[in-house]
Amino acid sequence: MISNNNILLSIICRSYNGEKYIFSALKSLANYLNEKCEVIIVDNGSIDNTLSIVKNFLINEKYLFKIKVIEQQNSGPGGSSNTGLDNASGKYIGFLDCDDIYLEVFKSKILKILNDEEI
């Protein structure tokens, strides 16, 4: 699960039919995360345009973090969390559901602590 690469923080973004929110969630991450971070999007069997919106984000938006997109059959919130954990390589793990966003306090508090840490 956790490797010795340079990823400090893995954010697991669970999504099920999140077409209304996923862009805002990813944009909030793009505003704060850098190359020491990865985002793992676990699409939990969406039947809407969630994956199209994610793919559009990857092509058209600027972001520094690494990204993994995993598609799976719906296995509930626990199943998608476990899939994300199985694919995470960061020293630390965070979660962001597709209908959430990270705010400035994330950058000013949490990322400051992580940036001060030695890898």
Secondary structure as the mmCIF struct_conf table of DSSP 4:
data_model
#
loop_
_struct_conf.conf_type_id
_struct_conf.id
_struct_conf.beg_label_comp_id
_struct_conf.beg_label_asym_id
_struct_conf.beg_label_seq_id
_struct_conf.end_label_comp_id
_struct_conf.end_label_asym_id
_struct_conf.end_label_seq_id
BEND BEND1 ASN A 4 ASN A 6
STRN STRN1 LEU A 9 SER A 15
BEND BEND2 TYR A 16 ASN A 17
TURN_TY1_P TURN_TY1_P1 GLU A 19 TYR A 21
HELX_RH_AL_P HELX_RH_AL_P1 ILE A 22 ALA A 30
TURN_TY1_P TURN_TY1_P2 ASN A 31 TYR A 32
TURN_TY1_P TURN_TY1_P3 GLU A 35 LYS A 36
STRN STRN2 CYS A 37 ASN A 44
BEND BEND3 GLY A 45 GLY A 45
BEND BEND4 ASP A 48 ASN A 49
HELX_RH_AL_P HELX_RH_AL_P2 THR A 50 ASN A 60
BEND BEND5 GLU A 61 GLU A 61
BEND BEND6 PHE A 65 PHE A 65
STRN STRN3 LYS A 66 GLN A 72
HELX_RH_AL_P HELX_RH_AL_P3 GLY A 76 ASN A 87
BEND BEND7 GLY A 90 LYS A 91
STRN STRN4 TYR A 92 PHE A 95
TURN_TY1_P TURN_TY1_P4 CYS A 98 ASP A 99
HELX_RH_AL_P HELX_RH_AL_P4 GLU A 104 VAL A 105
HELX_RH_PI_P HELX_RH_PI_P1 PHE A 106 LEU A 111
HELX_RH_AL_P HELX_RH_AL_P5 LYS A 112 ASP A 116
BEND BEND8 GLU A 117 GLU A 117
#
